[in-house]
Amino acid sequence: MVLEWRDNKYSGNAGIFIWCPRKVLDTLPRGRLPQGIEIQILDLGYEENFLKNKKKRSDWFTSHGDVFPVGVGRMKAMNPQMTYTENGDTCKVGKPNSARSFPTKRLTRPNGEWNHYYVRAINGEVRLWVNGEEVSGGYECKPSEGHLVMESEGAPVDFRGMCLRVLL
């Protein structure tokens, strides 16, 4: 799948769920998140707000293309940890055995600007490219088939140029 997205609100939170089981969608209560493997879409302001409110940087999420299982989803992370430098600080995110894959680079553009995602999901493996560079992914994903679901957690997000291709 190839698509472009942009958050239209500071600190916006959205995502793309792959391999969401039909039975989950059929019983999904209003206001609840789907399940499967999520490819995070998170505005940079989300991390900035966390830092402002908690007085420290997050050690469990980023705004740059995390990939992780939700609910019935299971996966092994390609990058369960990440170290980066920002404003002179060395920051660590994740744990060695985390199921959440953290991006190897911080490439997301701020709200109002278009970002490009290329997602390859085949045979229980998912890989994510953000703005032209591969950054995260997972393997031994379960389920490894199902529905594609776009979600937004209360903030407007735009998508354009979506192309899907079935890989056999």
C-alpha positions as CSV (number, residue, x, y, z in Angstrom):
1,M,0.0,0.0,0.0
2,V,1.2,3.5,-0.8
3,L,-0.5,6.6,0.5
4,E,0.1,10.1,1.7
5,W,-1.3,11.4,5.0
6,R,-1.3,14.6,7.0
7,D,-2.6,15.5,10.4
8,N,-4.7,18.6,10.5
9,K,-4.5,19.2,14.2
10,Y,-1.6,19.6,16.5
11,S,-1.1,16.3,18.4
12,G,-3.4,14.3,16.1
13,N,-3.5,10.5,16.5
14,A,-4.5,8.1,13.8
15,G,-3.5,4.8,12.3
16,I,-3.8,2.1,9.7
17,F,-4.8,-1.3,10.9
18,I,-3.8,-4.3,8.7
19,W,-5.1,-7.9,9.0
20,C,-8.1,-6.9,11.1
21,P,-10.3,-10.0,11.5
22,R,-13.9,-9.8,10.2
23,K,-15.3,-11.0,13.6
24,V,-13.5,-8.1,15.3
25,L,-15.1,-5.6,13.0
26,D,-18.6,-7.2,13.3
27,T,-18.5,-6.8,17.1
28,L,-16.6,-3.5,17.4
29,P,-18.4,-1.2,19.8
30,R,-18.7,2.5,18.7
31,G,-15.7,4.5,19.8
32,R,-13.4,1.4,20.2
33,L,-10.3,0.7,18.2
34,P,-10.0,-2.1,15.7
35,Q,-7.5,-4.9,16.3
36,G,-4.7,-6.5,14.3
37,I,-1.4,-4.8,13.4
38,E,-1.3,-1.0,13.7
39,I,0.8,1.3,11.6
40,Q,0.9,4.5,13.7
41,I,0.1,8.0,12.3
42,L,1.0,10.4,15.1
43,D,1.6,14.1,14.8
44,L,4.9,15.4,16.3
45,G,2.9,17.5,18.7
46,Y,1.8,14.3,20.5
47,E,5.4,13.7,21.6
48,E,5.9,17.4,22.4
49,N,2.8,17.4,24.7
50,F,4.0,14.2,26.4
51,L,7.4,16.0,27.1
52,K,5.6,19.1,28.3
53,N,3.2,17.3,30.6
54,K,5.5,14.5,32.0
55,K,8.8,16.6,32.0
56,K,10.5,13.7,30.1
57,R,10.5,12.1,26.7
58,S,8.4,9.1,26.0
59,D,10.1,5.7,26.3
60,W,7.2,3.8,24.8
61,F,6.1,5.5,21.6
62,T,7.3,7.9,18.8
63,S,5.6,10.0,16.2
64,H,7.7,8.5,13.4
65,G,6.1,5.2,12.2
66,D,5.7,2.8,15.1
67,V,4.3,-0.6,14.1
68,F,2.7,-2.8,16.8
69,P,0.0,-5.4,17.5
70,V,-3.3,-4.4,19.1
71,G,-5.9,-6.7,20.7
72,V,-5.8,-10.1,19.0
73,G,-2.7,-9.0,17.0
74,R,0.7,-10.6,17.7
75,M,4.1,-9.9,16.2
76,K,7.8,-9.8,16.7
77,A,9.3,-6.3,16.3
78,M,12.2,-5.7,13.8
79,N,13.3,-2.8,15.9
80,P,12.2,-3.3,19.5
81,Q,14.5,-0.4,20.7
82,M,15.7,2.9,19.3
83,T,18.2,5.4,20.4
84,Y,18.2,8.9,18.9
85,T,19.6,12.4,19.7
86,E,17.3,15.4,19.8
87,N,18.2,18.9,21.0
88,G,21.5,17.5,22.4
89,D,19.7,14.8,24.5
90,T,20.3,11.1,23.9
91,C,16.9,9.3,24.1
92,K,16.0,5.6,24.3
93,V,12.7,4.2,23.3
94,G,11.5,0.6,23.8
95,K,12.6,-2.6,25.4
96,P,14.6,-5.6,24.1
97,N,11.6,-7.9,23.9
98,S,9.0,-5.3,23.0
99,A,6.4,-6.3,20.3
100,R,6.3,-2.7,19.2
101,S,8.7,-1.8,16.4
102,F,10.3,1.6,16.7
103,P,11.5,3.6,13.7
104,T,15.3,3.7,12.9
105,K,15.0,7.3,11.9
106,R,12.8,10.3,12.8
107,L,11.3,11.3,9.4
108,T,7.7,12.4,10.0
109,R,6.8,16.0,9.0
110,P,4.6,18.2,11.3
111,N,0.9,18.7,11.0
112,G,-0.4,20.3,7.9
113,E,2.5,18.8,5.8
114,W,2.1,15.6,3.7
115,N,3.9,12.4,4.7
116,H,4.4,9.4,2.5
117,Y,3.9,5.8,3.7
118,Y,4.8,2.7,1.8
119,V,3.6,-0.5,3.6
120,R,4.5,-4.0,2.5
121,A,2.5,-6.6,4.3
122,I,2.9,-10.2,3.1
123,N,3.2,-13.7,4.6
124,G,3.0,-12.4,8.2
125,E,5.7,-9.7,7.7
126,V,5.0,-6.0,7.6
127,R,7.6,-3.3,6.7
128,L,7.1,0.5,6.7
129,W,8.8,3.2,4.7
130,V,8.3,6.8,5.9
131,N,9.0,9.5,3.4
132,G,11.1,7.3,1.3
133,E,13.1,5.3,3.9
134,E,12.4,2.0,5.6
135,V,12.1,2.5,9.3
136,S,10.2,-0.2,11.1
137,G,8.3,-3.5,10.8
138,G,7.5,-6.8,12.3
139,Y,7.4,-10.5,11.5
140,E,5.6,-13.6,12.6
141,C,2.5,-11.4,12.6
142,K,-0.8,-13.0,13.6
143,P,-3.3,-12.6,12.2
144,S,-1.7,-12.4,8.8
145,E,-4.8,-11.9,6.8
146,G,-7.9,-9.8,7.2
147,H,-9.2,-6.3,6.6
148,L,-7.6,-2.9,6.2
149,V,-9.0,-0.2,8.5
150,M,-8.2,3.5,8.6
151,E,-8.8,5.2,12.0
152,S,-8.5,8.6,13.6
153,E,-8.7,9.1,17.4
154,G,-10.6,12.3,17.4
155,A,-8.4,14.6,15.2
156,P,-8.9,15.3,11.5
157,V,-6.5,13.5,9.2
158,D,-6.3,13.5,5.4
159,F,-5.3,10.7,3.2
160,R,-4.6,10.9,-0.6
161,G,-3.1,8.9,-3.4
162,M,-3.8,5.5,-1.8
163,C,-2.9,2.6,-4.0
164,L,-3.3,-1.0,-2.9
165,R,-1.6,-4.0,-4.6
166,V,-2.2,-7.6,-3.8
167,L,1.0,-9.5,-3.4
168,L,0.9,-13.2,-3.8
